[in-house]
Amino acid sequence: MKKIYSSFSNAYQGLVHCISNEQNARIHLMIMILTTIMALLLHISRIEWLMIILCFGFVFSAELINTSIERLSDKVCLEQDLFIKQTKDLAASAVLFAALCSAVIACIIFIPKLMAML
């Protein structure tokens, strides 16, 4: 049981560290909060909630992995290295792709509801 608690504690510490130290993680968190507020106000369906929650997990997981890759790369190689740069760029691209897909899903969910209000 102690090992399980330790695993959750370490994961929580990583999450807090990422939010505390990474501006993009804070931006994603704010977008998640604003999206949740909008979803509550527009009374989205259960399926729409599932899609939004999946998007939250998709984007934030990508951000956590990207941050991990950046940290490890910076520790392993202190000088400029083309391979490290490409690796970091690829990880950042994964976050961008996740965010863009999530934005499209949000538009599909929210735009019709907002248009119906007009």
N, C-alpha and C positions, 0 to 999 in steps of 0.2 A: 504494500500500500504506500509505503514511503517513497518507493521508486516512481510510482504513478504520480504522486503529489509533486515530486521533484521535476518530473517531465512537464507537467502543467505549469509549474512555477517558472521553469526556464523558458517555456514558450511565451508566457505572459511577460516576462522580462524582455524578451526579444521584441514583442509587440510594442511595449512601452518605449523601449529604446528607439525603435524605428519612428514612432510617432513624435517622440521628443526631439529627434535629431535630423529627420528628413522632411524638408519642406514639402516635397511632393506627396508624402504620406499624409501630411496634415491637410493638403489640398483635397486629396481623395476622401479623407474623413469628413471634411466639410461638405463635399458634394454628396456623400452618403447621407449626412444629416439633412441637408436640404431636400434631397430626393425623398427621404422618408417622410418629411413634413408634407411635401407635395402629394405623396401617395396617400397619406392620411386624409388630407383635405379633399382629394378627388375620389376617395372611396374606391380604390382600385380592387379588382377581383382577387380571389385567392391565387389563381394561376398567374396573374400579373405580379402579385407579391412574390411568388416563387421565382419568377424571372428576375425581378429586381434584386432579390437576395442572392441569387446565383451570380448576377453581375457584380454585386458587392464583393462576394468571395473571389470571383475571377480577377477583378482589378486589384484588390488588396493583396491577394496571394502573389500575383505577378510583381507587385511593388516590393513585397518582402523578399522574394527571390532575387529581384534586381538589386536591392540593397545588399543582400548577402554576397552576391557576385562582385559588386563594387568594392565592398569592404575587404573581401579575400584578395581580390586583384591588387588593391592598394598595398596590402600587407606583403604579398608575394613579390611584387615588382615595383620598386620605387622610381625607376627611371621610365622614360617614355618607351613604350613598346607597342608596335602595330597590332600584334595578336591580342594583347590585353585590351587595347582600344576597341578593336572589332568585337571582342567578347562583351565588353561593357555596352557598346552600341546595340548589339543584338538583344541583350537583356532589357535595355531601355526600350527597344522597339516592341518587345513583348508586352510591356506595360502600356505603351501607346496603342497597340492593337487591341488589347483588352478594354482600354478606356473608350476607344472609338466604337467598338462593337457594343459596348454598354450604352454609349450615347445614342446609337441608332435604336437600340431596344427601348430606351427611355422615350425617344421621340415617337416610336410606334405606339407606346402605351399612353403617353400624356397628351400628344397633340390632338387626337380625336376628342378626348375628354375636355380639353381647353376650348376647342372649336365648338363643341356642343354647348358650352356655357355662353358663347357669344350669340 
